[in-house]
Amino acid sequence: MRSHLPAELNRFVGRDRELAQLDDLLRDARMVTVTGVGGVGKTRFVLRAAAGLAEQERYCDGVRLVELAALTDPGLLDHAVVEALGLTDHTARAPRQALLDHLARRQLLLIVDGFEQLVDACAELVRELLRGAPGLRVLAAGRLPLRIDGERVLTLAPLNGQDALRLFCERAGERPVDGHETAAAELCRRLDGIPLALELAAGRLGALSVEQLLRRIDDRFQLLTGGGRGALPRHQTLRTTIGWSHELCTTAQRLLWARLSVFAGPFDLEAVEYICVGPDLPQEAVLDVLGELLDQSVVVREDTAGGVRYRLLDTVREYGAEWLAASGDAVRLHRRHRDWYLGLATWCELDWFSPRQAEVAARVEGELPNLRAAMEFSLQSARDAHLAQYLAGTLWFYWVGCGRLAEGRHWLAHVLEAEGEHGSSRLRALWVLGYVAVLQGDAVAAIAALHECREQAEGCGDAVATAYAVHRTGCLSLVTDDMARAEELLGSALAGYEEAGELNSNVLMCRIELAMAVGFRGRLDEAVSLCEQVVEVCEDHGERWARGYALYVLAYAAWHGGDRRRARELLRETLATNHAFHDLVGTVLTLEMLALIAVDDGDPVEAAVLQGAAERIWPSVGLPLFGSAYFYAAHVLCEERTRERLGDTGYLEHRRRGARLDAAQAVARALGGGHEGDGVRELTPARETPASPAQRREGSGHAEARRLPLRAERGTAG
C-alpha cells in the first residue's frame, strides 16, 4: 500500500494516549479533525498516526497528504488536492468533478493539513468528497474544526511535564542539559509544554545555559503579556513562544526573519541574497545570519534533488510578517520578491529550449508557491497588473509541458480580468490562454482568446504575438479535423516566426503540427521531412519535449513503410520522454501506436492489453483520440485486427486486464520492464491461424494516408 507521507527526520516523543484515541475515532468516523494551539504539534501528530495506519494496511488505496498552509486562494483549493493525489486531468471538467470521479470507488485516507485560512472552502470540499466517495476517510489538522456533519474532533493538548522534558532533552542533542534537569523541567513548564517552543529553546542551548534561558523567559513573558491582554489565551501562549525566540535574536537575525516572511514556500540562498538585502543587511552577511536562524530552528533546511532549500514554519512566518509590516518595509520587500520571480520565470522559459528542460520543470515545480504569490502581489495594483499577465504567460511551458493546464487556465483568466498598461503582456497571456483552452477541448474559449489576441496584435503591429495567435488557431483547426485550414494557418505562423527570428519549443511544435496536417492530407514524405528537420534542431539545442512528438511522426512513417522494428524503437524513446515530463497525452497516443505494432507483430494479446491501458488513461485527457476521425483511425485498425485474431471474448478479456494498469505500469510494460510478474501479459502464443498474404500486406501498414494517427500538440499531462 502506498502512503505518500514524508519520512520523520527526528524522533517522535510521547502522545501514546492521544494516538490510541485517534485510532479509535478513525474506526468509528469518516471525518476526524485534530485541533489545538499553534505549535502544539498537530501536523507531526497526524503524520505519525497516518504512518501507523499505513503500516496496518487499513486503506487499500493508500494514504495521501494535502498541505494547504501556503495556499491563500480558495479558487486553487481543488487544484491543490488534485496535485496531492497525483492526478492528471486535461479535460474541461472542473477539478472537483475529477476528484469525485477518482475517489468514488477508492478506499483512501486523505490527510488535510493547514486549512485555517481556507476553512469555509475546505469544509465545503471535504463535505462533497465524503458524500461522493463512500470509501474515503479524512483526517484533518488545524486550529479549528471544519464543522461538518459527522466530524469528530480530537483536541491535542500540550505535552505533559514528563514528555515535554523528554522532547526538550531529545532536541538538545549533545548540548549541555545533564545536571540542569530541575531548571529544564521548570523551563518546559513555563513554556506550557508546547513542542515548537521547546524545540526553539533547545536550539539556543549552544549560546545560553538552561538557567539563562529560564531567566530570559521570565522577562519575555512579562513583556508579551503586557502587550496582548485582549488576545485569546492560546494566542498569547503562541505569541509568547515565538516572541521569546524573536527576542533572543540579534538585530540582524530579526531583520532577516521578518524579510523571509515574504516567501510563500521554500526558497534558496540566491533568492534570499537578492530579496532580503539592504544597507542594514549586506549581501555578504546573509549566509551567516541565515545559518544562525537555522541553528535556532526558526528556518528549516530541506535537501532536495535540486539542491538545498529553506522554509519557515507557518507560525514563524506569520510572526515575521507582522514585524515586517510594522517596519514599513513590506511593500519594498514584496516588490523585490516579485521581481526575483519574474526574472526566474523568464530565465526558465529561455532555458526550457535547452538540455536543461528536466531541471527547469523541477525548479518551477518547487517555486510554484512563490510564483503564485508574485502574481497575487502584482494584481494588487492596476499599475503592476501587466506584470502578473507577463508572468502567467511566461509560464506557458509549465502549464502545457508539465501537466498544469487547469491551474494555468485559472491564472490566465484571472490576470486577464485586470487591464494592464502594457499591451504586449496582455497579448502573451491571451495567446497562452487560447493555447490552454485548445488543449482542454474548449473551442469557444480558445476562439475568443485567440481572436482578441490576433486582432489587438495586428492593430498594434506586434508580429510575434500575431504569429502565436495564428499558430494556436491552426492547432485548433488540426484537432477539429479541418486539415486544409490547419495547413494554411500553421504555414502562415511559421512564416511569421521566421520573419521575427523566433525559435523555441513552440515554433518546433508548429512544424510538427504542420507535419500532421500535411500527413493527414496524404503527403507523408513532406511530413517526414518536416519532422526530421525538427529532430535536427532539437539535437542541436538539447530539446527533448518537442523532439518526442517529432519521433512519434517518424515512428508512424516507419510503420507505414513496413519497418516495424524501427517504429517500435522510436516509439519507446518517445514514450520514455513523455513519461519523464509527465506528458500523459503523448504517453497515451504512443501506447495506442505500440498496440497497433504489437498486433502486426503477431502479439494480439499485448495489443489488447495496451489498448486497455490507453482506455484507462484517456478520461484524464479528454475525448478518446480527441473525437477526431483522423486520430481515431489507428485505434480502429488495431481493434479490428486484434478482435479478428482473439475473437470478441478474448479481446475484451485482455483489454479489461490492461485497464487495470495505471499509467506508470503501462509505461513500464511497454518499455519492456513490466511483462513478467505483472499478472497481465500472457506468455503463451495466441490462438491464431497464419495470416493470409493479403492480411500481411495490410499488416505492413498500407492504410489510407488520410487516416494517419498523428498527434496534434494537444497538451501534456502530469
N, C-alpha and C positions, 0 to 999 in steps of 0.2 A: 504493500500500500504506500502511496506517495503522500508525504507530509508537507513538503514545500515550506518548511519552517527554518528560520535561521538557527545555526548552532549556538549554544551557550559559550561565551568567552571566559566566564569565570564561574566559581561555584555558587549554586543556589543555596540559600540559607533559610531554614525554618519553613513555616507555612504548612506543616503536615496536616493540621486540623482543617485549615481552610481548603486544602486540596481535596481532602475527603468530602467536605461539604459540597464543593463544586461538582465532584464526581456524582454524588447523589442527585444534585439538581439536574445535571445533564441527562441522567437516566429518566427523569420524570417530565422534563420540559424541553420544548424545541427551541426556546429562546431564553438565554441567561445573560444578564449583564453584570459585570463586576465593576463596582463603583468605589470611589474613595478619593481622598485628598490627593492633590498633585504631589508627585514624588513618593507616593506610598508603595510604588512597585506594581501597579496594575498590569502593565504590559508584560513585564517579566513573569508575573504570576500566571497569566493566561497562556503564555507561550510554554511555560513549564507544564501546565496542566494538559495543554494540547499535545505536547510531545509524548506524555504518558498515554494519552488516548490513542495516539498513532501507533505506539508500540503494542497496544492491545488489539489493534486492527478492528476497532469497533465500527469504523466508517469505511466501507469497501471502496469508495471513490476518493478517499484521502481527506486531508486537512489543508485548507488554504488560508493564507493571511492577507488581509486587506489593510494597509497602513494609510490612514487618512490625515495624519497630523499636519502635513504640508499643504493640504488641499483647502482652498478657500472658496472656490466657485461651485455652488450646488449643481450647476449645469454639467460639471465634469465628474460628478459622483458615479454615475453609471459607467462612464468610461474607465474610471479607476478600478471598479470591481471587475469589469471585463478584462482589464490588463492583469489584475491579480490572479484571475482564473486561467490566464494563458490562452484566452480565446482570440481568434482572428476572424473578423466578420467584415466583409467588404460590401455587403448588401445595403440597400437603402433603409432597411428596417431599423427601428430605434434600438439603441444598445440594451435597453431594459427588456425588450422582447427577445433579443439574442440571449440574455441571461436566463430568462424564463424557459426558453426552448432548451438551453443547455442543461439546466438544473432539474428539469421536470421529472426525469427518471433516475436521478442520481442519489446516492447515499453519501452525503458530504457534510463535513463540519467547516463552517466559514467563521474565521476569526476576524472581527471588525474592531480596529484599534484607532483611538484618537479622533473620534467623530464629533467632539463637543461643538465645534464651530459650524457644524452642518447637521445639528441634531434633528431638526424638523424633516429635512430632505432624507436623512438617513433612516429615520423612523418610517417614513412612507415607503422607501425602497425595501427595507427589511420586511415590513408587513406584506408587501406584494409578493416578494420572493417566497416567503413562508407559505402564503396561500397557494401559490402556483407550483410549489415543489415539495410534495409531501415527505420526501426523504431528506430534506435539508434541515440541519441544525445550525443555530447561530450562537456564537459566544462573543459578546462584545465587552470592551473595556473602555470606560470613560468616567468623567467626573459626575455624570448624572445619568439616570435611566432613560431609555428610549420611550418608555411609557406606551407600549403597545400591548394588545390583548395577548395573554398567555406568557408574558415576560416574567421571569423570576429574577430577583435581584440579590446579589451577594455583596455586601459592603465590606471592603477589605480594610481592616484596622491597621494602625501602625504595629510594628513588631513589638512583642513583649520584651521585657528587660533582658532576659537571657539571650534570646535570639538577636536582639539589637546589638548586644555586646559581641556575640559571635560574628555578626556581619562586620562590625567595626574592626575587629581584630583580623578577620579574613582579608578585608580590603587594605588594611595597613601593611600586610605582607611582611617584609623584613624590617620595616620601620619600628622604632622602639615603643613597645607597649608593655612588655614584661616589667613587673614592678610598679606599674601605674594602673593596676586594674580598678582600684577604687575610684580614681579620678575618671577613668574611661567609662565606668558604669554610670557615674554622675553625668558625664558628657552625653551619653546615649539617652539618659532620662530627660535631660534638658532639651534635647533635640526631638523629643516625643517619639523616638523610635522610627522616624521617617527614613527609609532606606537612602533616598537621594541625599538627605542631609548628612547621614552617616558616611556615605562614600566621599562626599566633598570634604568632610572633616578629616577623613583618613588621608586624603590627598595632600593635606597641608602638614602632615607629620614630618615631612622632610625638612621643614624650616622651623617648626614650633613643637614644643613638647605638649603632652596631653594637658598638663596643668595650664600652660599658656593658652591653649585653645579654650579651656574651660573659662578662664578669666575674660577672654575676649567675647565669648558668647554672652556673658553677663552684660557687658556693655551693649552688645548688638541687640539683644532682646529689648532692653530698655529703650533704645533709640527707635526701633521699629514699632514697638507698642505705642509710643507717644505719637507716631505719625499715622497710625492706621486703626483707630478705635472703632470706626464705623464699618470696617470690613468684617465678613463672616469669619468665625474662628478658624476654619480650615484654611482660609486665605491668609490669615495672619500667620499661621504656622508655616505655610509655604513661603510667604514673603520673608519671614524671619530666617528660614533656612537659606534661601537663595541670597537674600540681602546680607546675611552674615558672611557668606562666601565672597560676596562682592566687596564687602568692607575689608576683607583680608587682602584683596588685590592691590597692587601698586597702581599709580595713576595711569601708566601705560597699559596695564592689563585691563583696567576698567574701560579705558577708551577703546581698545580692540574688541573687548566683549560686546560693547554697545554697537560697534560698527559691524561686527559679524552677524548681528541680528538681521541685516538686510538680506542675507541668503535664505532662500525658501527651502533649500535642500542641501545636499552635500556640495562641497566646494573644494578646490585645490589651492595650493600655495600661491600659484601665479595670480589667481583671481584676487586673493587677499592682498597681495603686494600691489596690485593696481587699485583696487577699490578702497581699501581701508587706510591708505597712507595720507599724510599731510604734514605740515610743519611741526605738529606736536607728536607725530608718529612717523618718523622717516622710514623709507623702504628697508634700509639695512637693519632696522631694529625689529622688523615684523617677525622674522623667523624665531628669534629668541623669545619674544613675548608670546607668540603662538605656542611655543614649546612649554612655557610656564603655565599657560591655560590648559594645555593637555595634562600636565602633571597634576593640576588641581581638579581634573575631571570636568572642567567647565566645557571643554571641547573634547569630542570623541574622535578617535582616529579609526579609519576603515581602510584596510588593504584590499584593493580591487585589482582586476585584471588590467585596468588602465592606469594603475599607479595608486599612490597614497591619496586618500580623500579625507576630509574632515566634516564634522557636522556638530550642531548644537542640539542638545535635548530641547524638547518643545518648551518646557517651563523656563529653562535657562534663556532660550531665545526671546521669550516674551518679556522677561525681566530686562534683558539688554535693550529690547525695543523701546521700553518705557524710558530708559535712561537716554537713549538716542533722541527720542522725541523731546525730552526735557532740555537736551543740549542745544536744540535749534538747528542741528546739522543733518536732520533726517532727509530732507529733500535733496541736498547735495549728494549724500551717500547713495540714495536710491537712484539718482541720475547716473552716478558713476557705475553703479551696478547694472543699470540698463545699458549703458554704453559698452560695458565689457561684453555683455552677452549679445549685443548687436554685432560686435566685432567677431565674437566666437562663431555666431551663425554664419556670417559672411565667409569666414575662413573655412568653415566646414562645407559650405556649398561649393566653394572652389576646390577643396580637397576631395570632394566626392568623385570628381573626374580625375582619379589618380589611383595608384596601387593601394592607397590607404582607406579604401571605402569601408572595410570592416571596422577599422579603428574609428572612423568618423561616425558610423552608425552607433557604436558603443558609447562614444563620447556624448552624442546628443541624447541618447537614452538616459545617461547619468545626469545630464544637465537639465532635463526637462522641467523640473520644478522651478528652477531659476529662470528658464526661458519663459515659462508661463508668467512668472512674477514680473519680468521685464515688459511683457505685453500689457499686463494689467496696469502697471505704473504709467506706461505711455498713454493709455486710454483715459487717464485721469485728467489730462489737459488736451483741449482741442488743438493746441499748437503742436503737441507731440504725437497726435493720433497717427500721422503718416509713418512714424517710426514703428508703431505696432503693425501697421499694414505691411511695411517693408519686412519686418521680422517674420510675420506669418507667411508671407510669400516666399521669403528666402528659404524657409524650411520645407519647401516642396519636396525635396529629395527624401526627407524623413517621413512626411505624411504618406508619400507614394511608395517609396522604396523599402520602408521598414514596418509596414502594416499598421499605419496610424491614420487611415483615411477618415474614420469617424471623428476623431479629435481634431484633425486638420480641418475638416468641414466646419466644426464648431468654431474654431478660432477665426477662420477666414470669414465666415458670415458675421461674426461678432465685430471684427475690426472694420469691416466694410460698412457697418452701421454708422460709423463716425465719418465726418467729412474732413479728410486730411488736406493739408495745404500743398502737398507735393503730389502732382498727378502721376508721376512715374511709380510711386509706391502703391498707389491705388490700382493702377493698371496691372502691376505684378500680382497683387492679391486677387484681382478679378480673373486673370487667366489661370491662376493656380486653383481658384475655386471652381472654375469651369472644368479644369482637368480632373479634380477630385470627383465632381458630380458625374462626369463621364464614366469614371471607373466604378462609381456606385450604381450606375444604371439610371440616374436621374436626368433624363434628356431635357426636361423642361428647365430645370435649374441650370444645366450646362449651357443650353442655348442662350438663356437670359444673360448669364455672366459673360459668356464669350462674345455675344453681340455687343453688349455695352463696352467691353474691353476694346473690341476692334473699332467700334465707332469713335470712341474717345481717342484711341491711339492714332487713327488716321487723321482725326481732327487736329491733333497737336503735332503730327509728324513724327511720332515715335515708331520707327520702323521695326525695332526689335520686339516691342510689345505687340505690334500688328502681326509679326510672324508667329509669335506664340499663340495668339488668338486663332489665326488661320490654321495652325498646326492642330490644335486641340479640337477645332471644329471638324477637321479632316478625320481625326481619330474617332469622333462621334459617328461620322458617316461610315467609317470602317466597321464598327461594331453593330451598326444598324443595317448592314448589307447593301449600302449604296456605294458600290465599288468605283463606279465612274467618278462620282463626286469626291470620294475619298482620294483617288489618284490625283485629281485636279488640285484639291486643296493642299495635300501633302507635298506635291511637287512645287506649288507656289510658296509654301512655307520654307522649304529647303532653299529655294532661290533667295528668299528674304534673309535667311540665316547666313547664306554665303556672302551676300552683299554686305551684311552688317559685320562679318567676321566672327560670327557666333559659332562656337564649337564646345559642346558639353554632352552629357548623357541624354539630355532632351533631344538634341539635334540627331544623335545616333538613333534614338528610338523613332524619330520621324523617318529616317531612312529605312528602318526595319518595318515600320507600318506601311510605308510605300511599297516595300518588297511584298508584303502580304497582299496589298491591294492589286498589284500587277500580277502576282501569282494567282490570286482568285480569278483574274480575268484571262488566265491561260498563258501568261508569259513567264514561265518558271525560270528559264535561263536568265532573264533580266532580274528576277527576284534573287537568284543565287549570286549574281554579280554584285548587287547592292549589299547583300549580307557579307560577302567576302570582303568588300571594302570596309564595312563596319568592323569586322573582326580585326583587320589590319590596323585600323585606328585604335581600337581598344587595346591591342597588344602594345602599340607604341606608347600609350598613356597608362597602361596598367588597369584599365577599366574592366570590371568583371560583370557588373549588373546587366548592362545593355548587351554585353557580349553573349550572355546566356541566351537571350532571345534570338540573336543572330544565329547561334549554333542550333537553335530549335528549327529555324527555317532550313538551314543547311542539312539537318538530320532528315527532315521530310524529303528534301531533294534526293538524298542518298537512298532513302527507302523507295522513292518513286523510280529511281534508276536501277533498283534491284540489289543494291549494296546494303543489305540489312545489318551486317556486322558493323560497318562504318556508322550507319544510322544509330545503332544501339550505343556505340561508344560516345557519339556526340550527345545523345540524349542523357546518358548517365552523367556526363560532365555538366550538362545544363542543369540536371536535377540536383547535383551536389551544390551548385552555385545558388540555385533558387532556395534550397533549404537553408543554406548558410545565411542568406539575407531574409529568411522568414517570408519568402515570396510565395504565398500559397497559390496564387493564380498560375504562376509559371510552373509550380510543382504539380498541380492537378492536370494541366494541359500536357505536361511531359509524361505523366503516368498514363494518360489516355493514349498517347502515341506509342509508348512502350507496350501497352496492351495489344495494339494492332500488330506490332512487330512480333510479339510473342506468339500470336495465333498463326502468323505467317511462317514462323519458325517451327511450327508443329507442336506448340505447347498451349493448347486452348484452356487448360486448367489455369495456368498462370495469367492468361489474358482475362479470364473471368474474374479471378481474384483481384487483379489490378483495376478492372472496371468497377468492381465493388468498392475498392478503396477510394477511387475517384468519386464514386457516388456519395460516399460519406462526406467528402471534403466540399463538394460543390455548394451545399446550402450555406456555407460560411462565406462564399464568394458572391453568389447571385444566381441568376438563371443558369442551369447547366449549359456549358458551352455558349453562354451569352444569349441563348434563344436564337442563335444565328444558324441559318441553313448551311452556310459555308463552313462554319466552325464545327457543326454537328456531324458533318459527313464522315469523318474518320471513326467516330464513335459508332455510328450506324453500321458502317462497313465491318468493323471489328465484331460487333454484336452478332451480325448476320453470320459471319464465318464461324464464330465460336458456338453459336446455337446449332449450326449445321453439324459441327464435329462432336459436341457434347450432348445434344438434344436439349429441349427446353428445361427438363427437370435438372439435368446435370449443370447446365449453365446457371440456373437460378441458385442452385445449392452453393456453387463455388463463389458466385457473386455475393451471396449473403455472408459467406465466410470472409471474403475480402472486406466487406463493410464493417467487420469487427476490428479492423486495423485502424489505429489513429494515423495522423499524417506522418509522424516520426517513424512509426513501424512500417508504414507503406514505403517510405523513402529508403529505409534500411533494407527492406526486402528487394526493392527494385535495383538498389546499388549492389546487391549480391550478399548482404550481411544478414538477411533475415529469413532465409529459406529453410534452414534446418532448425527444428525445435520450436517453430512458431505456431505449430498446431494448425497451419492453414494449407501450406503447399503440399500437393500430392507428389510423391517421388516416383510413382508408377506411371507407365505410359497411359495416355488417354485412349479410350476405345475409338479407334478411327480406322477407316479403310484408306489406302493410299489415295492421295488427291489425283484427279484427272489432269491431263496436260492443260486443259482449259482452266482448271482451278489453279494450277501452278502459275499460269500466266497472269491470272487475276491476282494471285498472291504476291507477285513481284511488284505490284503497285500500279497497274495500268488502270487507274481510276481517272475520271474526268478531272482535268486540271482545275476546273472551276470549283471542285469540292475540296480544294487544298485546305487541310486542317491547321492553318497557321493561326498564330495568336496575335490579336490586336493588343497593343500595350494597354492593358485594361486595369492596371493597378497591381499592387503587391500585398501580400498578407504577412502577418507576423505570427 
